[in-house]
Amino acid sequence: MFSLPSLSRLVLSNNHFSGQFEDFNSNSLIWIDLSNNQLQGHLPKSIQNHVNLTGLILSFNNFSGHVDVSFLADIKQLYYLDLSYNRISLTNENKHNVTLPGSLMSLQLAACEVKELEFLRSAKLLWQLDLSNNKIQGRIPDWAWTNWMFLLQRLNLSHNMLESVDSIPLLFIEAIDLRSNLLQGSLPIPPISTRFFFISHNNLTEEIPSDICNLTSLVMLDLARNNLKGAIPQCLGNISSLEVLDMHHNSLSGTLPTTSRIGSALKSFNFHGNKLEGKIPQSLTNCKQLDVLDLGDNHLNDTFPVWLGTLPKLKVLSLRSNKLHGSIGTLTTENMFPQLRILDLSSNAFTKSLPTSLFQHLKAMRTVDQTMNAPSDEGNRYYQDSVALVTKGLELEVVRILFLYTTVDLSNNKFEGYIPSIMGDLIALRVLNLSHNGLQGHIPSSLGSLSSVEALDLSGNHLVGEIPARFASLTSLEVLNLSYNHLEGCIPQGPQFYTFENNSYEGNDRLRGFPLSKGCGNDGNDSETNDTTSGLDDEENDSEFLNDFWKSAFMGYGSGLCIGLSIIYFMFSTGNLRWLARIIVELEHKIMMGRKKKQQRQRSYRRRNNSLT
């Protein structure tokens, strides 16, 4: 195929081709696209002989070895080059005399071990440059800014080791990505043409200049995880094109912008982990496109913003760790929080009963989305929403959560009263945390309908009664915490319950059953009279249990041997012996308790006979 005399364009991208890419002799080729395959080895030397080549796209393969700039220097018509995400190391042995072709317009060398920019001195026509995930240090030289000033539209220098960017003198730039460098000092303000500006995960300090509001075409502004201080410019609320405003984990103080206009395009509003005070601005109701609102870990002092329920697309609402207080009510509107999938109100001072009327409105939590398709959005290639959540006892920053995660966290508040049975209708929940409140009454059996729940925490309340038997059917449950309540009775038994440790139940002195030391039924701690009266029945039950066990073992030997060996093979091959170990421990526990009760009955019988004689 590579020898076809008239072959001009070769496009085999997004396949599963593997092996080495060998030399080829088709001199008519002007465009080669083999991206997103599994090709490996060194780049074929014959590429440098194709002087008419205009496009070479080999990204997302396993090509390896050193590629010197001189390898491509003589392809004078090359305007599109993409070698990103291979195992290539770009070198430049002759730094001052050899550069890439001046015809280049789009150059993408992400993750190519690039250390300096000298090889770009002749590339003055670039409109797109991606040098992300490399080892570029220090600062961008002045000659580079001069070369790029009039044509460059997309610049990605993220995940390098740049230490300083004082200004960005690019007249027609649209997208600038400087994330995850070592930048210090004040925030550089890009040109007014900028639509996408990402400079998170650096060490920028000082205040945010009000000049940022001159960027009236901004679509995404990501300043997260720096050390920015001072107040948030209120004028940011006037940028109607702004879709993403992310400044989480800085040291910003003062109040939130209160100037969001009607018709605002805002989709994501993230100020988690700052020092903001005051109230949650009601002007956010003008943001009808809002998907994510994360104001957690601040000092906001307000009541529950029930008016946010009118936002038709809100999927994530995190107000955790603030000074919010009062009861949680709802408006009389029929359709409240229709798309909400993450609700985190933990570590505040909310009081009174859990908001039954709120749970009645959470439509998105009442159905399980089997498709789990990611939302299609042009902005996803630049930015991914993330929210800090406590899940399964760990604080994590969950990325791409809008369509994958469903959680309700109302822990560490001052809620009272009963757990509403209607919470069992929220069948899409993966995490439910009501811990450390003042809840009382029984655990509603309806929670056994939460078939998708992976973590359930009801610890630190005043709950009474038994653990609902329906909990045994929660096959997705990985973390269960019922500790420090007033529960009693037998712990349900089932595949998931064999995996839980004692700490899931501690602080409930009247609970019995595996894995606790107290067995279910008579465990030898009752009075002698009850032991004597029911002794015969208990002994018969124990005997029947052991007889049935050995009968089943011998009678099922023939047919059960194959099944048993299959199960054991599966457990050993997967390394998951925990379930089997717990069954053995439980069986041993039952046998030991049976022996203990039998010995106590025998002693009681002897004492009674001695008293009669």
C-alpha positions as CSV (number, residue, x, y, z in Angstrom):
1,M,0.0,0.0,0.0
2,F,2.8,2.4,0.8
3,S,4.3,1.9,-2.6
4,L,1.2,3.0,-4.6
5,P,2.5,5.6,-7.0
6,S,-0.5,7.9,-6.8
7,L,-1.2,7.6,-3.1
8,S,-1.4,11.2,-1.7
9,R,-3.4,10.9,1.6
10,L,-3.1,8.0,4.1
11,V,-5.6,8.2,7.0
12,L,-5.7,5.1,9.2
13,S,-6.4,6.8,12.5
14,N,-8.5,5.4,15.4
15,N,-7.9,1.8,14.7
16,H,-6.0,-1.0,16.4
17,F,-2.9,-1.3,14.2
18,S,0.2,-2.5,16.0
19,G,3.8,-3.4,15.3
20,Q,6.4,-1.3,13.6
21,F,5.9,1.4,11.0
22,E,8.3,0.4,8.3
23,D,9.9,2.6,5.6
24,F,7.8,3.4,2.6
25,N,8.6,4.7,-0.9
26,S,5.4,6.5,-2.1
27,N,6.8,9.8,-3.1
28,S,3.4,11.3,-3.8
29,L,2.2,11.3,-0.2
30,I,1.3,14.7,1.2
31,W,-0.7,13.7,4.3
32,I,-0.2,10.9,6.8
33,D,-2.5,10.3,9.8
34,L,-1.9,7.2,11.9
35,S,-3.0,8.6,15.2
36,N,-4.7,6.6,17.9
37,N,-3.2,3.2,17.1
38,Q,-0.7,0.9,18.8
39,L,2.2,1.3,16.5
40,Q,5.7,1.1,18.0
41,G,9.4,1.3,17.3
42,H,11.4,4.2,15.9
43,L,10.0,6.6,13.3
44,P,10.9,5.3,9.8
45,K,13.8,7.3,8.3
46,S,12.0,7.4,4.9
47,I,9.7,10.2,6.4
48,Q,12.4,12.8,5.9
49,N,12.6,12.0,2.2
50,H,9.0,13.0,1.6
51,V,9.7,16.7,0.9
52,N,6.1,17.3,-0.3
53,L,4.6,16.2,3.0
54,T,2.2,18.8,4.5
55,G,0.7,16.9,7.4
56,L,2.2,14.2,9.7
57,I,0.0,13.0,12.6
58,L,1.4,10.2,14.6
59,S,0.0,11.0,18.1
60,F,-1.3,8.5,20.7
61,N,0.9,5.5,19.6
62,N,3.9,3.8,21.2
63,F,6.7,5.2,19.0
64,S,9.9,5.5,20.9
65,G,13.5,6.8,20.7
66,H,15.2,10.1,20.1
67,V,14.0,12.3,17.3
68,D,16.3,15.2,16.4
69,V,14.9,18.4,15.0
70,S,17.0,17.9,11.9
71,F,14.9,14.8,11.1
72,L,12.1,17.1,10.0
73,A,14.0,20.3,9.0
74,D,14.0,19.6,5.3
75,I,10.3,19.0,4.9
76,K,9.7,22.6,3.9
77,Q,6.0,22.4,3.1
78,L,5.0,20.7,6.4
79,Y,2.3,22.8,8.1
80,Y,0.6,20.3,10.5
81,L,2.8,18.2,12.8
82,D,1.5,16.1,15.8
83,L,3.8,13.6,17.6
84,S,2.1,13.9,21.0
85,Y,1.8,11.2,23.6
86,N,4.3,8.6,22.3
87,R,7.6,7.7,24.0
88,I,9.6,10.1,21.9
89,S,12.3,12.4,23.1
90,L,12.7,15.4,20.9
91,T,16.4,16.5,20.7
92,N,18.2,19.4,19.1
93,E,21.9,18.7,18.9
94,N,22.6,21.8,16.7
95,K,20.6,24.4,18.6
96,H,21.5,27.5,16.6
97,N,21.6,26.2,13.0
98,V,18.7,23.7,12.8
99,T,15.0,24.5,13.4
100,L,11.7,23.1,12.5
101,P,10.2,24.2,9.1
102,G,9.1,27.8,9.0
103,S,5.9,26.6,7.2
104,L,4.5,25.1,10.4
105,M,1.0,26.4,11.4
106,S,0.0,23.7,13.9
107,L,2.6,22.0,16.1
108,Q,1.7,19.5,18.8
109,L,4.5,17.9,20.7
110,A,2.8,17.1,24.1
111,A,4.8,14.7,26.2
112,C,7.8,14.6,23.9
113,E,10.5,15.5,26.5
114,V,10.9,19.0,25.1
115,K,13.3,21.1,27.3
116,E,13.8,24.4,25.4
117,L,12.2,26.4,22.5
118,E,15.2,27.2,20.3
119,F,14.0,24.8,17.6
120,L,11.0,27.1,17.1
121,R,12.9,30.3,16.0
122,S,11.9,29.9,12.4
123,A,8.2,28.9,13.1
124,K,6.6,32.4,12.7
125,L,3.3,31.2,11.2
126,L,2.0,29.2,14.1
127,W,-1.7,29.5,15.0
128,Q,-1.7,26.5,17.3
129,L,1.1,25.3,19.6
130,D,0.8,22.5,22.2
131,L,4.0,21.8,24.2
132,S,2.2,20.5,27.3
133,N,3.5,17.8,29.6
134,N,7.2,18.6,28.9
135,K,10.2,19.9,30.8
136,I,10.4,23.5,29.7
137,Q,11.8,25.7,32.6
138,G,12.3,29.3,33.5
139,R,10.4,31.9,31.3
140,I,9.3,32.2,27.8
141,P,11.9,34.1,25.8
142,D,11.0,37.5,24.3
143,W,11.7,36.3,20.7
144,A,9.0,33.7,21.1
145,W,6.4,36.2,22.1
146,T,7.4,38.3,19.1
147,N,7.1,35.4,16.7
148,W,3.7,34.4,18.0
149,M,2.2,37.9,18.5
150,F,0.0,38.3,15.4
151,L,-1.1,34.7,14.4
152,L,-1.1,32.4,17.4
153,Q,-4.6,31.5,18.6
154,R,-4.2,28.5,20.8
155,L,-1.2,28.1,23.2
156,N,-0.9,25.1,25.6
157,L,2.2,25.1,27.9
158,S,0.5,23.3,30.8
159,H,2.4,20.8,33.0
160,N,5.8,22.2,32.5
161,M,8.2,24.0,34.9
162,L,7.7,27.6,33.9
163,E,8.4,30.0,36.7
164,S,7.4,33.4,35.3
165,V,5.0,34.9,32.8
166,D,4.9,38.6,33.3
167,S,2.6,39.4,30.3
168,I,1.0,37.7,27.4
169,P,1.5,39.9,24.3
170,L,-0.6,37.9,21.8
171,L,-3.1,40.0,19.9
172,F,-5.4,37.4,18.6
173,I,-5.1,34.6,21.1
174,E,-8.3,32.6,22.0
175,A,-7.1,29.8,24.3
176,I,-4.2,30.0,26.8
177,D,-3.4,27.0,29.1
178,L,-0.7,27.5,31.7
179,R,-2.0,25.0,34.3
180,S,0.4,23.1,36.5
181,N,3.6,25.0,36.3
182,L,5.7,26.8,38.9
183,L,4.4,30.3,38.2
184,Q,4.8,32.9,40.9
185,G,3.9,36.6,41.4
186,S,0.8,38.3,40.3
187,L,-1.8,37.1,37.8
188,P,-0.9,38.0,34.2
189,I,-3.9,39.4,32.3
190,P,-4.2,38.0,28.8
191,P,-5.4,40.0,25.7
192,I,-9.1,41.0,25.3
193,S,-9.5,38.4,22.6
194,T,-9.0,35.5,25.1
195,R,-12.0,33.2,25.4
196,F,-10.4,30.3,27.4
197,F,-7.8,31.1,30.2
198,F,-6.5,28.4,32.4
199,I,-3.7,29.1,35.0
200,S,-4.7,26.8,37.9
201,H,-2.3,24.7,40.0
202,N,0.4,27.4,40.3
203,N,1.7,29.6,43.1
204,L,0.3,32.9,42.0
205,T,-0.2,35.5,44.8
206,E,-1.5,39.0,45.3
207,E,-5.1,40.2,44.3
208,I,-7.0,39.5,41.1
209,P,-6.6,42.7,39.0
210,S,-9.9,44.3,38.1
211,D,-8.6,44.4,34.5
212,I,-9.7,40.8,34.2
213,C,-13.2,42.2,33.6
214,N,-12.0,43.7,30.3
215,L,-12.0,40.2,28.8
216,T,-15.6,40.5,27.7
217,S,-15.4,37.4,25.5
218,L,-14.3,35.0,28.3
219,V,-16.0,31.6,28.2
220,M,-13.9,29.8,30.8
221,L,-11.7,31.3,33.6
222,D,-9.8,28.8,35.7
223,L,-7.7,30.3,38.5
224,A,-8.0,27.4,41.0
225,R,-5.4,26.1,43.4
226,N,-3.2,29.2,43.7
227,N,-2.6,31.6,46.6
228,L,-4.6,34.5,45.3
229,K,-5.8,36.9,47.9
230,G,-8.2,39.7,48.4
231,A,-11.7,40.3,47.1
232,I,-13.3,38.8,43.9
233,P,-13.8,41.5,41.3
234,Q,-17.6,42.1,41.3
235,C,-17.5,43.0,37.7
236,L,-17.0,39.4,36.7
237,G,-20.7,38.9,37.1
238,N,-21.2,41.3,34.1
239,I,-19.4,39.0,31.6
240,S,-22.5,37.4,30.1
241,S,-20.5,34.9,27.9
242,L,-18.8,33.3,31.0
243,E,-19.6,29.6,31.3
244,V,-17.0,28.5,33.8
245,L,-15.8,30.5,36.8
246,D,-13.4,28.4,38.9
247,M,-11.3,29.9,41.7
248,H,-11.5,27.0,44.2
249,H,-8.7,26.6,46.8
250,N,-7.3,30.1,47.0
251,S,-7.3,32.6,49.9
252,L,-10.0,34.9,48.5
253,S,-12.0,36.9,51.0
254,G,-15.0,39.2,51.0
255,T,-18.3,38.3,49.4
256,L,-19.4,36.5,46.2
257,P,-20.2,38.5,43.1
258,T,-23.8,39.6,43.2
259,T,-24.2,41.0,39.7
260,S,-25.1,37.9,37.6
261,R,-27.3,39.1,34.8
262,I,-30.5,37.7,33.3
263,G,-29.4,35.5,30.4
264,S,-26.1,34.6,31.9
265,A,-24.4,31.6,30.3
266,L,-22.8,30.5,33.6
267,K,-22.6,26.7,33.9
268,S,-20.0,26.1,36.6
269,F,-19.4,28.3,39.6
270,N,-16.7,26.9,42.0
271,F,-15.3,28.9,44.9
272,H,-14.7,25.9,47.2
273,G,-12.0,26.3,49.9
274,N,-11.6,30.1,50.2
275,K,-12.4,32.5,53.1
276,L,-15.6,34.0,51.7
277,E,-18.2,35.5,54.0
278,G,-21.7,36.9,53.7
279,K,-24.7,35.4,51.9
280,I,-25.3,33.3,48.8
281,P,-26.3,35.9,46.1
282,Q,-29.8,35.5,44.9
283,S,-28.7,36.8,41.5
284,L,-27.6,33.2,40.8
285,T,-31.2,32.5,39.9
286,N,-30.5,34.4,36.7
287,C,-28.1,31.7,35.7
288,K,-30.5,29.2,34.1
289,Q,-27.7,27.1,32.6
290,L,-26.0,26.5,35.9
291,D,-24.8,22.8,36.3
292,V,-22.4,23.0,39.2
293,L,-22.4,25.3,42.3
294,D,-19.7,24.5,44.8
295,L,-19.3,27.0,47.7
296,G,-18.0,24.5,50.2
297,D,-15.4,25.2,52.9
298,N,-15.9,29.0,53.3
299,H,-17.4,31.2,56.0
300,L,-20.8,31.9,54.4
301,N,-23.5,32.8,57.0
302,D,-27.0,32.2,55.6
303,T,-30.0,30.0,55.5
304,F,-30.7,27.3,53.0
305,P,-31.0,28.9,49.5
306,V,-34.2,27.2,48.6
307,W,-34.6,29.5,45.6
308,L,-31.8,27.6,43.8
309,G,-34.4,24.9,43.3
310,T,-35.8,26.9,40.4
311,L,-32.6,26.3,38.3
312,P,-33.6,23.7,35.8
313,K,-30.2,22.2,35.1
314,L,-28.5,22.3,38.5
315,K,-26.8,18.9,39.1
316,V,-24.3,19.6,41.8
317,L,-25.0,21.7,45.0
318,S,-22.2,21.7,47.6
319,L,-22.5,24.1,50.5
320,R,-20.5,22.0,53.0
321,S,-18.5,23.4,55.9
322,N,-20.0,26.9,56.1
323,K,-22.1,28.6,58.8
324,L,-25.4,27.9,57.2
325,H,-28.3,27.5,59.7
326,G,-32.0,27.1,60.2
327,S,-34.4,24.6,58.9
328,I,-34.6,23.4,55.2
329,G,-37.8,24.1,53.5
330,T,-39.0,24.1,49.9
331,L,-41.0,26.5,47.8
332,T,-44.5,25.6,46.7
333,T,-43.2,25.3,43.1
334,E,-44.0,21.9,41.6
335,N,-40.6,21.2,39.9
336,M,-37.8,21.8,42.4
337,F,-34.2,20.7,41.8
338,P,-35.2,18.4,39.0
339,Q,-31.7,17.5,37.8
340,L,-29.9,17.5,41.2
341,R,-27.6,14.5,41.6
342,I,-25.1,15.7,44.3
343,L,-26.4,17.4,47.4
344,D,-23.7,18.2,50.1
345,L,-24.8,20.2,53.1
346,S,-22.6,18.6,55.6
347,S,-20.8,20.4,58.5
348,N,-23.2,23.3,58.9
349,A,-25.7,24.1,61.6
350,F,-29.0,23.1,60.0
351,T,-31.8,22.2,62.5
352,K,-35.2,20.6,62.9
353,S,-36.4,17.7,60.8
354,L,-34.8,16.3,57.6
355,P,-36.4,18.0,54.6
356,T,-39.0,15.4,53.5
357,S,-40.6,17.9,51.0
358,L,-37.2,18.4,49.4
359,F,-36.6,14.6,48.9
360,Q,-40.0,14.4,47.2
361,H,-38.7,16.7,44.4
362,L,-35.3,15.1,43.6
363,K,-36.4,13.4,40.3
364,A,-32.9,12.7,39.0
365,M,-32.2,10.6,42.2
366,R,-35.3,8.5,41.7
367,T,-34.2,6.8,38.5
368,V,-30.9,4.9,37.6
369,D,-29.4,6.1,34.4
370,Q,-28.3,2.8,32.7
371,T,-26.6,4.6,29.8
372,M,-24.1,6.7,31.9
373,N,-23.1,8.7,28.8
374,A,-20.9,11.7,29.2
375,P,-22.4,15.0,28.3
376,S,-21.3,16.2,24.8
377,D,-19.9,19.7,25.1
378,E,-17.2,21.5,23.2
379,G,-15.8,22.8,26.4
380,N,-15.0,19.3,27.8
381,R,-11.7,19.2,25.8
382,Y,-10.5,22.2,27.8
383,Y,-12.1,21.8,31.2
384,Q,-13.6,19.1,33.5
385,D,-15.8,19.9,36.5
386,S,-14.6,18.6,39.8
387,V,-16.2,18.6,43.3
388,A,-14.6,17.8,46.6
389,L,-16.7,15.1,48.4
390,V,-16.3,12.9,51.4
391,T,-17.1,9.4,50.2
392,K,-16.4,6.1,52.0
393,G,-14.6,7.9,54.7
394,L,-12.2,9.7,52.4
395,E,-12.2,13.2,51.1
396,L,-11.7,13.1,47.3
397,E,-11.8,15.5,44.4
398,V,-14.2,13.7,42.1
399,V,-13.8,14.6,38.4
400,R,-16.4,14.2,35.7
401,I,-19.0,13.7,38.4
402,L,-22.0,15.2,36.7
403,F,-23.2,12.0,35.1
404,L,-21.5,9.3,37.2
405,Y,-22.1,10.2,40.8
406,T,-25.2,10.5,43.0
407,T,-24.9,11.4,46.7
408,V,-26.7,13.1,49.6
409,D,-24.5,14.2,52.5
410,L,-26.3,15.9,55.5
411,S,-23.8,14.8,58.1
412,N,-22.5,16.9,61.0
413,N,-25.6,19.1,61.4
414,K,-28.3,19.4,64.1
415,F,-31.1,17.6,62.4
416,E,-33.7,15.9,64.7
417,G,-36.7,13.6,64.3
418,Y,-37.1,10.6,62.2
419,I,-35.4,9.5,58.9
420,P,-38.2,9.9,56.3
421,S,-39.1,6.6,54.6
422,I,-39.4,8.5,51.3
423,M,-35.5,8.4,51.2
424,G,-35.9,4.9,50.0
425,D,-37.2,6.2,46.7
426,L,-33.9,7.8,45.9
427,I,-32.7,4.6,44.2
428,A,-29.9,6.2,42.2
429,L,-28.0,7.1,45.4
430,R,-24.4,5.8,45.7
431,V,-23.6,7.6,48.9
432,L,-26.0,8.5,51.8
433,N,-24.5,10.1,54.8
434,L,-26.8,11.2,57.7
435,S,-24.2,10.7,60.4
436,H,-23.6,12.9,63.5
437,N,-27.0,14.5,63.9
438,G,-29.7,14.0,66.5
439,L,-31.9,11.6,64.5
440,Q,-34.1,9.2,66.4
441,G,-36.5,6.4,65.9
442,H,-36.1,3.2,63.8
443,I,-34.1,2.9,60.6
444,P,-36.8,2.8,57.8
445,S,-36.8,-0.5,56.0
446,S,-37.3,1.4,52.8
447,L,-33.6,2.2,52.7
448,G,-33.2,-1.5,51.7
449,S,-34.5,-0.3,48.3
450,L,-31.3,1.7,47.6
451,S,-29.9,-1.0,45.3
452,S,-27.1,1.2,44.0
453,V,-25.8,2.5,47.4
454,E,-22.1,1.9,48.0
455,A,-21.7,3.8,51.2
456,L,-24.3,4.2,54.0
457,D,-23.4,6.1,57.2
458,L,-26.0,6.6,59.9
459,S,-23.5,6.7,62.8
460,G,-23.6,9.1,65.7
461,N,-27.4,9.5,66.1
462,H,-30.0,8.2,68.5
463,L,-31.5,5.4,66.3
464,V,-33.2,2.5,68.0
465,G,-34.6,-0.9,67.1
466,E,-33.2,-3.5,64.7
467,I,-31.2,-3.2,61.5
468,P,-33.7,-3.8,58.7
469,A,-33.4,-7.3,57.3
470,R,-33.8,-5.8,53.8
471,F,-30.3,-4.4,54.1
472,A,-29.0,-7.9,53.3
473,S,-30.1,-7.4,49.7
474,L,-27.8,-4.3,49.3
475,T,-25.3,-6.1,47.1
476,S,-23.4,-2.9,46.1
477,L,-22.8,-1.8,49.7
478,E,-19.1,-1.5,50.4
479,V,-19.0,0.8,53.5
480,L,-21.6,0.6,56.3
481,N,-21.4,2.6,59.5
482,L,-24.1,2.3,62.1
483,S,-21.9,2.9,65.1
484,Y,-22.9,4.8,68.2
485,N,-26.6,4.5,68.1
486,H,-29.0,2.4,70.3
487,L,-29.6,-0.4,67.9
488,E,-30.4,-4.0,69.1
489,G,-31.2,-7.4,67.8
490,C,-29.5,-9.6,65.2
491,I,-27.3,-8.2,62.4
492,P,-28.6,-9.2,59.0
493,Q,-26.5,-11.8,57.3
494,G,-25.6,-11.7,53.6
495,P,-22.7,-11.6,51.2
496,Q,-21.9,-7.9,51.8
497,F,-22.4,-8.2,55.6
498,Y,-19.6,-10.8,55.8
499,T,-17.2,-8.0,54.7
500,F,-18.0,-5.5,57.5
501,E,-15.8,-5.2,60.5
502,N,-16.7,-4.6,64.2
503,N,-16.3,-0.9,63.9
504,S,-19.4,-0.8,61.7
505,Y,-21.5,-1.5,64.8
506,E,-19.5,-0.4,67.8
507,G,-21.4,1.7,70.4
508,N,-24.5,-0.4,70.0
509,D,-24.3,-2.7,73.1
510,R,-27.4,-4.7,72.3
511,L,-26.5,-5.7,68.8
512,R,-25.7,-9.4,68.2
513,G,-24.4,-11.6,65.5
514,F,-21.5,-11.8,63.2
515,P,-18.9,-10.2,63.4
516,L,-19.6,-9.3,67.0
517,S,-18.7,-11.5,69.9
518,K,-22.4,-11.9,71.0
519,G,-24.2,-14.5,69.0
520,C,-27.8,-14.4,68.0
521,G,-30.4,-16.3,70.1
522,N,-29.3,-17.6,73.5
523,D,-25.6,-16.8,73.8
524,G,-25.0,-17.9,77.3
525,N,-25.5,-14.6,79.0
526,D,-29.1,-15.1,80.0
527,S,-30.3,-16.4,83.3
528,E,-29.9,-20.0,84.5
529,T,-33.6,-20.5,84.6
530,N,-34.0,-19.7,80.9
531,D,-31.0,-21.9,80.1
532,T,-32.5,-24.8,82.0
533,T,-36.0,-24.4,80.6
534,S,-34.9,-24.1,77.0
535,G,-31.9,-26.4,77.3
536,L,-33.4,-29.3,75.6
537,D,-34.6,-27.3,72.6
538,D,-31.3,-25.5,72.2
539,E,-29.4,-28.8,72.4
540,E,-31.7,-30.3,69.8
541,N,-31.2,-27.2,67.6
542,D,-27.4,-27.4,67.9
543,S,-27.5,-31.1,67.2
544,E,-29.8,-30.6,64.2
545,F,-27.5,-27.9,62.9
546,L,-24.4,-30.1,63.1
547,N,-26.2,-33.2,61.7
548,D,-27.6,-31.2,58.8
549,F,-24.2,-29.8,58.1
550,W,-22.5,-33.2,57.9
551,K,-25.4,-34.8,56.0
552,S,-25.2,-32.0,53.5
553,A,-21.5,-32.4,53.3
554,F,-21.6,-36.2,52.6
555,M,-24.7,-36.3,50.5
556,G,-23.6,-33.5,48.3
557,Y,-20.1,-34.8,47.9
558,G,-20.6,-36.2,44.4
559,S,-22.4,-33.4,42.7
560,G,-21.1,-30.6,45.0
561,L,-17.5,-31.4,44.5
562,C,-17.3,-29.9,41.1
563,I,-19.3,-26.8,42.1
564,G,-17.2,-26.4,45.2
565,L,-13.9,-26.8,43.4
566,S,-15.1,-24.2,40.8
567,I,-16.0,-21.7,43.5
568,I,-12.6,-22.3,45.3
569,Y,-10.8,-21.9,42.0
570,F,-12.6,-18.6,41.3
571,M,-11.8,-17.3,44.7
572,F,-8.1,-18.2,44.5
573,S,-7.8,-16.9,40.9
574,T,-9.3,-13.5,41.8
575,G,-7.6,-13.3,45.2
576,N,-11.0,-12.6,46.9
577,L,-10.9,-15.0,49.8
578,R,-12.3,-12.6,52.3
579,W,-15.9,-13.8,51.8
580,L,-14.9,-17.4,52.3
581,A,-12.8,-16.6,55.4
582,R,-15.7,-14.8,57.0
583,I,-18.1,-17.8,56.4
584,I,-15.6,-20.0,58.1
585,V,-15.2,-17.6,61.0
586,E,-18.9,-17.4,61.4
587,L,-19.3,-21.2,61.4
588,E,-16.5,-21.5,64.0
589,H,-18.3,-18.8,66.1
590,K,-21.6,-20.8,66.0
591,I,-19.9,-24.1,67.0
592,M,-18.0,-22.5,69.9
593,M,-21.2,-20.7,71.1
594,G,-23.0,-24.1,71.0
595,R,-20.3,-25.8,73.0
596,K,-20.3,-23.0,75.6
597,K,-24.1,-23.1,76.0
598,K,-24.0,-26.9,76.3
599,Q,-21.4,-26.7,79.1
600,Q,-23.4,-24.2,81.0
601,R,-26.6,-26.3,80.7
602,Q,-24.6,-29.3,82.0
603,R,-23.4,-27.3,85.0
604,S,-26.9,-26.0,85.7
605,Y,-28.3,-29.6,85.5
606,R,-25.7,-30.9,88.0
607,R,-26.4,-28.0,90.5
608,R,-30.1,-28.8,90.3
609,N,-29.5,-32.5,90.9
610,N,-27.2,-31.8,93.8
611,S,-29.8,-29.6,95.5
612,L,-32.4,-32.3,95.2
613,T,-30.2,-34.9,96.8
